Amino acid sequence: MVEKIYVTYNQIHKLCQEAAPKILNEFKPNLMIAIGGGGYVPARILRSFLKQPGSPNIPIQAIGLSLYEQLSDGGPVEAPGTKVTRTQWLDLSSLEMANLIGKHVLIVDEVDDTRTTLEYAVRELEKDVETARKEQGRSEKTTFSIFVLHNKDKTKKGHLPAEMLENDRYIAAVTVGDVWICYPWEAEDIDEHDSMAAKQSI
Ligand code: 5GP
């Protein structure tokens, strides 16, 4: 059976707090894109720690991606590592995508497992922002960085741009083995979840 790790809200809060100085110094993000649903809570916590006196809060945009396998009867079933579907995306026709041009964009998710989701998010965002840049006749460069709470140390199916990894624009707060991480926002009984977490040391 796959080992389970229970992570509490407090632990997640502290992981975001500890990562914030490095994110501020190295990425200097002026926009976050949270991949739903796991990226929403970390992005919101991070925003508090990225706030600089005299500057406004960093805006958070949400995108939704899920991994599906298309069954022969046409019904989708969740099956990690197969096909990524957009459930929510930035509006290409409005200013949402154009708003990314020239920005330091931090993509936030909870876990990097097979890396399929992150590969899709980076590739598609880069493509769409490049289209918007050309359409607007602008020349500024957009840079994407990634923050995840947990990276699983395993062979990845998805790949990130070499330039992103070489320039250290990927931060995982914690690297774990190929375990199953139980996040607090998924818990049916949060007290039970927290007591499971208290019994472990990670
Ligand atoms: P990927 O395989 O594309 O890196 O991750 C796909 C998605 O699977 C993640 O965004 C997350 O929703 C889910 N996932 C993968 N590993 C875990 C895990 O250990 N715990 C939880 N709760 N979700 C996971």
Residues whose N, C-alpha, C, O or C-beta is under 5 A from the ligand:
A	BS01	5GP	G38 P80 V111 D112 D113 T114 R115 T116 T117 L118 V179 W180 I181 C182 Y183
